[in-house]
Amino acid sequence: MNAFAPESLREQPNRPPSREFLETEQAGVTRLELARRRQRLRHLECLIADWRIDGEHVYSVSGGHDVPCADAPAIGFPDIPRPVSYVVFEGAPAISLPSTGAQIEGCYMREIVCGGKFAVELTFVCNEPGWKTMGTCTYADAMAVGARICVGIVPLGEEASVASVLQAFEGDPALSGSPAFEHAISAAAAFSASAIWRGPVTRTASSPPVF
């Protein structure tokens, strides 16, 4: 009789739940959202690896209301540093996310070719850049860092409205849908248009090894 019993009625060995099941339960999100978070985390891991290879360049810029192009009708990215670089925004209420208690910490800039044109890939991160703890934190904490990012590709040397630039980004909805994100993009554009990065690097990162 047991051979003809439904699978659900047969005695099953005590197997531990899968990691995917535990992650889904603990995160309180759907499997689709969990897959998206994993994809963002992989992007951030590869980006940090490239940043390390290029020399760990870090620049500091203002993230406050004094950003030159914060209220401009159009913004652009004239040029960016050749190495993969991290631009940290000095703390300011203008780049805070009150709904989550997070703050846009900075963005990675990487030059790529998209559609036959030179472009900048921008990856905005919250609270920390990732390389400070991802080498030592738990997988769940790394997933949380990876979940709080937005990635977009913007052509170099072209100006566009802030609204159209925003449409180029994908990632955490809480980040991309906030006024602070628009301000952070303006701060990144102001850095691109400045001469800050043409001089000495603000500092070189010091962090635990990762990967």
C-alpha positions in Angstrom: 0.0 0.0 0.0 2.8 2.4 0.8 4.1 2.1 -2.7 0.9 3.7 -4.0 0.6 6.4 -1.3 0.9 10.0 -2.4 4.4 11.4 -1.9 3.2 13.8 0.7 2.0 10.9 2.9 5.2 9.0 2.8 7.6 9.2 5.7 10.3 11.7 4.9 13.8 11.9 6.4 14.5 14.9 8.6 16.3 17.1 6.1 17.4 20.6 7.1 15.6 23.5 5.2 17.4 24.9 2.2 19.4 28.1 2.4 17.0 29.7 -0.1 14.0 28.8 2.2 15.8 30.3 5.2 16.8 33.4 3.4 13.2 33.9 2.1 11.7 33.4 5.6 14.2 35.6 7.4 14.2 38.4 4.8 10.4 38.5 4.5 10.5 39.0 0.7 9.5 37.0 -2.3 11.8 34.7 -4.2 11.8 37.1 -7.1 13.0 40.0 -4.9 15.5 37.7 -3.3 16.9 36.8 -6.7 17.2 40.5 -7.5 19.1 41.2 -4.3 21.5 38.4 -5.1 22.0 39.9 -8.5 22.8 43.3 -7.0 25.1 41.7 -4.5 27.1 39.9 -7.3 27.3 43.2 -9.2 28.7 45.0 -6.1 31.2 42.2 -5.4 32.6 42.3 -8.9 32.6 46.1 -8.8 34.6 46.2 -5.6 37.1 43.6 -7.1 37.7 45.9 -10.1 38.0 48.9 -7.7 40.7 47.1 -5.7 42.6 46.1 -8.9 42.5 49.8 -10.1 44.1 51.1 -6.8 41.1 51.8 -4.5 40.7 55.4 -5.4 38.3 57.3 -3.1 37.2 61.0 -3.5 35.1 63.1 -1.1 32.6 65.6 -2.3 29.8 67.7 -0.7 26.4 66.1 -0.6 24.7 69.1 0.9 22.3 71.7 -0.6 25.3 73.6 -2.0 25.7 71.1 -4.9 26.2 73.4 -8.0 23.8 71.6 -10.3 21.2 70.5 -7.7 18.5 72.7 -9.2 19.7 72.7 -12.8 17.2 71.7 -15.5 19.7 69.4 -17.1 22.8 67.5 -15.9 25.6 65.7 -17.5 28.8 63.7 -16.9 31.5 65.4 -19.0 34.3 63.0 -17.9 35.3 60.7 -15.1 38.5 59.2 -13.6 39.9 56.4 -15.7 40.3 54.0 -12.8 37.2 52.6 -11.1 36.6 55.2 -8.3 34.4 55.6 -5.3 33.0 59.0 -4.6 31.8 59.5 -1.0 29.3 62.2 -0.2 29.9 64.2 2.9 27.0 63.6 5.3 24.0 65.8 4.8 20.2 65.7 5.4 19.7 66.2 1.6 20.9 62.6 0.9 19.1 60.9 3.8 16.2 58.5 3.4 13.8 59.2 6.3 11.5 56.3 5.4 14.3 53.7 6.0 16.7 55.6 8.2 19.5 55.0 5.7 21.7 57.6 4.0 23.2 57.5 0.5 26.9 57.1 1.3 28.4 57.5 -2.1 28.7 56.0 -5.6 31.1 54.0 -7.7 32.0 55.3 -11.1 33.2 53.1 -13.9 33.8 53.9 -17.5 32.2 51.5 -20.0 31.2 51.3 -23.6 27.4 51.0 -24.1 25.8 51.1 -27.6 29.1 52.1 -29.2 29.4 55.1 -26.9 31.5 55.9 -23.9 29.3 55.9 -20.8 29.6 56.0 -17.0 28.2 53.2 -14.9 27.0 54.6 -11.6 26.4 52.4 -8.6 24.9 54.3 -5.6 25.2 52.6 -2.1 23.7 53.3 1.3 25.2 53.6 4.7 28.6 52.1 3.7 30.5 51.3 0.4 30.5 47.6 0.9 34.3 47.0 1.1 34.4 48.0 4.8 32.6 44.9 6.0 31.7 42.5 3.2 34.9 40.6 3.7 34.0 39.8 7.3 30.2 40.1 7.7 27.6 37.3 7.5 26.0 36.4 4.2 22.7 37.9 5.4 24.4 41.3 6.2 26.1 41.2 2.8 22.7 40.6 1.2 21.4 43.7 3.0 24.3 45.8 1.7 23.7 44.5 -1.8 20.0 45.2 -1.6 20.4 48.9 -0.9 22.0 49.9 -4.2 20.9 51.5 -7.5 22.8 51.1 -10.8 22.5 53.1 -14.0 24.4 53.8 -17.2 24.6 57.4 -18.4 26.3 58.6 -21.7 29.5 60.6 -21.2 29.5 64.1 -22.6 25.8 64.5 -23.0 23.3 66.5 -21.0 19.8 65.4 -20.2 17.0 66.3 -17.8 17.3 64.8 -14.3 14.0 63.0 -14.9 15.4 61.1 -17.9 18.6 60.3 -16.1 16.6 58.8 -13.3 14.9 56.4 -15.7 18.3 54.8 -16.4 18.6 53.4 -12.9 17.4 50.1 -11.5 17.7 48.8 -7.9 16.2 49.4 -4.5 12.8 51.1 -5.0 13.2 52.9 -1.6 16.4 54.5 -2.9 15.5 55.2 -6.5 12.1 56.7 -5.6 13.4 59.2 -3.1 14.2 62.9 -3.6 17.5 62.2 -1.9 18.5 60.0 -4.9 17.9 62.8 -7.3 20.1 65.0 -5.2 22.8 62.3 -5.1 22.9 62.1 -8.9 23.3 65.8 -9.0 26.2 65.6 -6.6 27.8 62.9 -8.7 27.4 65.0 -11.9 29.0 68.0 -10.1 31.9 65.8 -9.2 32.3 64.8 -12.9 32.2 68.4 -14.0 34.8 69.5 -11.4 38.5 69.4 -11.4 38.7 67.5 -8.1 39.5 64.2 -9.6 42.1 65.6 -12.0 44.4 66.3 -9.0 45.6 64.0 -6.3 43.2 61.3 -5.0 41.5 62.5 -1.7 42.7 59.3 0.0 43.3 55.6 -0.6 41.0 53.2 1.1 42.1 51.1 4.0 40.0 48.0 4.6 40.1 44.3 5.4 40.7 42.1 2.4 37.7 40.6 0.7 37.1 37.7 -1.7 
